[in-house]
Amino acid sequence: MKFLLAALLAASAPTLAAHAQEPSLPPLELPAPDGALATPPADIERVKNKVAEFSGLDKITGRITSFDVYIDETVQFGALQVTPRVCYTSPPSVPPQTDGFIEVDEITLDREIRRIFTGWMFADSPGLNAAEHPVYDVWLTGCKSDSAVPPPAG
């Protein structure tokens, strides 16, 4: 048994030495643990918009609906309540990029509200961070400064 262990250690020594000489990777930057919203890099100026554009899929009927939501307002799509907190676009001088911090709540059959999504949605990658639900899917399609939908009163 000792011979087998010694043979395994001897055989793995070159592999262990090779791993010890590999360059180390830069540290991984994680979001703040307090849940604070991340800020964009200082060299990129993003445009803050008043309206977030969404598409929603009703999986029962197969119908896709587009709708606008003003920032910090809530719109109901089926059993979901969608609330955008911020919606950014890149300025025209750089490649287009659109993202928003979104909260999605589900109204359950017991009429309770349950949060099913909180986070960033990226219009360029709708499948990456869409709010998925057994009956409905919602994803960000864009941001804009105004909408044909009248703004909320107040």
Phi, psi and omega in degrees: 000317179296324179296319180295317179297316179296321179294319178296317179296318180295321181290329183270353182302314179298324179293316179297320179295321179295319179292328181291334182268356180293142178294146181278150179277154177295154182297144179281129179268122180252156178294159180300137183291343181280003177082009180295147179290137179290148178257148181289161176303149186295333184278354179246119178265117181259152181267125178270126184253162181268341187227137173253137178258133181233160165237144179229139180250125170268110186289342179284312182268342184079010183273134174255129181241134174260140180208151179256144177224128175289150181300137181066016173250162182240134177236140179265131174236107185061234178267011182251145172246123185249126181229108174278136178262330177201149180218116184248145168232158177277154177294161183298341184281351180236166179303143184295136176211129181230128177212158181210151175265120192233145172240134179231126178246149175253136172267113184282172178296337177273010181062029174261152180257126183233125180288125179247347179205133170217121178161189182273135171246142181242121182296330181288339181227072186298331180282346184288313185226044176283153174277113183256141184215156179302330182249329187233146168237143178227136177216153179282132177247342180177177176226150178208166185277337177209174186216158173289340176286131180297144179293158180295150179292143175114000000 
